[in-house]
Amino acid sequence: MPMLRTLLHRLSVALPSQCAICQSWPAQPVCQSCLGRFARPQPRCPGCAMPLPAGVTRCGTCLSAAPVIDLCLAAVPYEYPWSDLVARYKFGTSPGWSHALAELMRATPGAQAALQSAELLLPMPLSKQRLRERGFNQALELARQLDPHKTRSGLLLRLRDTPAQSSLAREARLRNVRGAFGLADGGAAALAGRNVMLIDDVMTSGASLGTAAAVVRAAGASHISALVLARTE
């Protein structure tokens, strides 16, 4: 069965299929035309990945209080069609989506250089309950596609389950994830002095990523970046 799953995955990546957005044939999961239309690079704040107007290099929030994350990158806005595709990826069974979405993340301006300089990729962990419900951790699958050799799935831990962040206001989100993350035994030694990149599928307020980054920073990481597929705006 493992060999069969590997073969199906390779076929799903290599063979053309119907574009999930415009339904054109043949295409990869998202065709080049739709990528050009819906995934245009846009100026974003390097501290929180929020979109910026022309000529502005950093948002007011990050200027007033420096974020714990040194560099934050997002591939696309969390809106149509990406919000629908992310939901299908997280809750459906679509072979090959991890590869296609990871390549979209890799194409984000600045992402390739950040991936090369990072020594460790830490996927945002799921609680045991959420993992049982979904059957897989989408952040882990994306990280493995980005660089399987640098990915460490067991260092950053989810210590408790929390309500979905999307249903909460910002202050409630911060309270919601307080104390939600920790490190495995030996995690601090593995992170001390290292260049670390956090990987996730969707960034909303940044509360979860910021809380996880604070744990990594406390362990002595020298540089922390984050790369996400979609950013709410």
Long-range contacts (C-beta under 8 A, 24 or more apart in sequence): 8-95, 9-95, 9-96, 9-99, 12-95, 12-96, 12-99, 13-96, 13-99, 13-100, 17-96, 20-81, 20-85, 20-88, 21-81, 21-85, 28-100, 29-94, 29-96, 29-97, 29-100, 30-85, 30-100, 30-104, 34-81, 35-104, 38-76, 38-81, 38-82, 39-75, 39-76, 39-104, 39-107, 41-108, 41-109, 42-77, 44-72, 44-73, 44-74, 44-231, 45-72, 46-71, 46-72, 46-73, 47-71, 47-72, 48-72, 48-206, 49-73, 49-74, 49-203, 49-226, 49-228, 49-231, 50-231, 50-233, 51-77, 51-233, 67-206, 67-210, 68-210, 68-213, 68-214, 68-217, 68-224, 69-198, 69-206, 69-209, 69-210, 69-213, 69-224, 69-225, 69-226, 70-223, 70-224, 70-225, 71-110, 71-114, 71-225, 71-226, 72-203, 72-206, 72-209, 72-225, 72-226, 72-228, 73-108, 73-109, 73-110, 73-111, 73-114, 73-225, 73-226, 73-227, 73-228, 74-108, 74-203, 74-227, 74-228, 74-229, 74-230, 74-231, 75-104, 75-105, 75-107, 75-108, 75-111, 75-227, 75-228, 75-229, 75-230, 76-104, 76-229, 76-230, 76-231, 77-230, 77-231, 77-232, 77-233, 78-202, 78-203, 78-204, 78-230, 78-231, 78-232, 78-233, 79-233, 82-229, 82-230, 83-230, 86-201, 86-202, 86-229, 86-230, 89-138, 89-201, 90-134, 90-138, 90-201, 91-134, 98-138, 98-141, 98-142, 98-144, 98-145, 99-145, 101-142, 101-145, 101-201, 101-229, 102-142, 102-145, 102-146, 103-145, 104-229, 105-142, 105-146, 105-227, 105-228, 105-229, 106-146, 108-227, 111-227, 114-197, 114-225, 114-227, 115-146, 115-147, 115-197, 115-227, 117-195, 117-223, 118-147, 118-150, 118-195, 118-196, 118-197, 118-225, 119-150, 119-194, 119-195, 119-196, 120-150, 120-151, 120-152, 120-155, 120-190, 120-191, 120-194, 120-195, 120-196, 120-197, 121-146, 121-147, 121-150, 121-151, 121-152, 121-196, 121-197, 121-199, 122-152, 122-155, 122-156, 122-196, 122-197, 122-198, 122-199, 122-212, 122-216, 123-151, 123-153, 123-156, 123-198, 123-199, 123-200, 124-156, 124-198, 124-199, 124-200, 124-208, 124-209, 124-212, 125-153, 125-156, 125-157, 125-158, 125-181, 126-158, 127-158, 127-160, 127-161, 127-162, 128-158, 128-161, 129-161, 130-161, 138-201, 139-199, 139-200, 139-201, 142-199, 142-201, 142-229, 143-199, 146-199, 146-227, 152-190, 154-184, 155-183, 155-184, 155-187, 155-190, 155-191, 156-181, 156-183, 156-184, 156-187, 156-198, 156-212, 156-215, 156-216, 157-181, 157-182, 157-183, 157-184, 165-204, 165-205, 165-207, 165-208, 166-204, 170-205, 170-207, 173-204, 173-205, 173-207, 173-208, 174-205, 174-207, 174-211, 176-207, 177-207, 177-208, 177-211, 178-211, 180-208, 180-211, 181-211, 181-212, 181-215, 182-215, 183-215, 183-219, 187-219, 188-219, 188-220, 191-216, 191-219, 191-220, 191-221, 192-219, 192-220, 192-221, 193-220, 193-221, 193-222, 194-221, 194-222, 195-221, 195-222, 195-223, 195-225, 196-221, 196-223, 196-224, 196-225, 197-224, 197-225, 197-226, 197-227, 198-224, 198-225, 198-226, 198-227, 199-226, 199-227, 199-228, 200-226, 200-228, 200-229, 201-228, 201-229, 201-230, 202-228, 202-229, 202-230, 202-231, 202-232, 203-228, 203-230, 203-231, 203-232, 204-232, 205-232
